[in-house]
């Protein structure tokens, strides 16, 4: 027989590890090449990896929920053949990674949230500003010991934290390994002061259900926590009289519905956002914490937060400034369908410069959204409703909506945040201005 090692492939630029969401096979299964094999969650997307060879699943080495470094063996496949048992394939036998476009700019990847320090942690700085490389067993051991791996200097390949590194750290010897790892740039990332808590099971355990905290939900939690503990949020809210916009949209809606295009308010809002970002480019930026640089972006790729059964996903509509209202509406329609069906590609989630979250069809007066870090701002769009307004000295029933923008106050001053929202308000209250901006 021939045993092939299946390693977790490099499934995207800057991806150091992935979480095993679900196995599509089990030990003993006979599999065919290109059959669905394992679903892996990264910081960017959930990817289903296929089987690289015909054969039989000999062994599965990673459990669902495990976080596995790239290039670590996660399964063994018996492919038959004349080679002796125990021979293994190289990393090149792993399936090719999904194609991803190069990111337009380089910014620091999200770092894990640091929990309450132990006495050993209090005297040791984080080993690296990005994702911590460590085997699942090492992670489990660190969790049980109450140690955040970001504070443990790693001596393994690529700065990976080994069991030996963790043991030395627990024994108070973490500072002795400074010569083993290259110095890394300092970051301004703050840490949480709260230790993890455990929730006790009530006396009647049948009254609760415990669901594994992993996959998309866990990635959302990590991203939200990272954003709130890093970006210094402030929010601005404005109400808009969009009566003219509602009339314009009603005019064109029926016409394009016959062509299969659903014209919503969002394309108009996206074009107004581009006008605002052109006037106030510091809102169209990211903070590169590693190199201590503010990255001002000369492109307008808008992430659209989409509610799905698996959680919030933010696909990106590229080059909004170069597209018409109808083109944007068509692309939004196609992207939303693929996202909700779980068919969004990793490249669809990359390269955003600014995000929009639209809760208008759900309800609520307004909200203060959390920034899609490392971007520096996000716009909240809320429901359109009838309300009395004074127009030329007369009280009239008008179509009114609220917009809210949350901004990273480290990068953008409050006055510019207000001016940005005022410009969007002007464009949407008088949609003809969108033609001038286009």
DAQUIZI-V96293 format. One record per helix or strand of 2 or more residues. SS is the DSSP state (h for helix, s for strand). FROM is the first residue (numbers start at 1). TO is the last residue. If there is no record, write none. Layout:
# DAQUIZI-V96293
ss = {SS	SS}
from = {FROM	FROM}
to = {TO	TO}
This chain:
# DAQUIZI-V96293
ss = {s	s	s	s	s	s	s	s	h	h	h	h	h	h	h	h	h	s	h	h	h	s	s	s	s	h	h	h	s	s	s	h	h}
from = {3	17	30	36	46	55	67	73	91	119	136	149	157	163	174	205	215	233	243	266	281	285	293	302	311	320	325	346	354	377	394	414	432}
to = {7	23	31	41	50	60	69	78	93	122	145	151	159	170	180	207	230	241	257	279	283	288	296	308	317	322	340	349	358	391	408	429	437}
